Amino acid sequence: MTEITRWLEALEPGDPRAAEKLLPLVYEELRRLAASKMAGQPPGQTLQATALVHEAWLRLAGERHDWRDRRHFFAAAAECMRRVLVDRARSKGRLKRGEG
């Protein structure tokens, strides 16, 4: 069992230290994942990969933690990043049409 998996399992019962111990272990991989997500975006994006990681982390931290292992966690993180990008695109579309 990897250290990441141990901290993921510690999140479930609510260990308050788990999130602060987990983030440094997964940050670089999340950053690479975010950079690859950003590479597929149209030019002119104001969102940086670091900001995408932080936004996804905040959303993930607010969800129920039932990740089975590191692969499951990174799949959830990738999906969360996709949702952040979709939400930003929808928001920009609303502003462009004069809504909100």
Salt bridges, closest charged atoms under 4 A:
ASP15 OD1 - ARG17 NE 3.83
GLU29 OE1 - ARG70 NH2 2.56
GLU55 OE2 - ARG59 NE 3.21
GLU63 OE2 - ARG83 NH2 3.20
ASP66 OD2 - ARG64 NH1 3.14
GLU79 OE2 - ARG82 NH2 2.77
ASP87 OD2 - ARG59 NH1 2.99
GLU99 OE2 - ARG97 NE 3.42
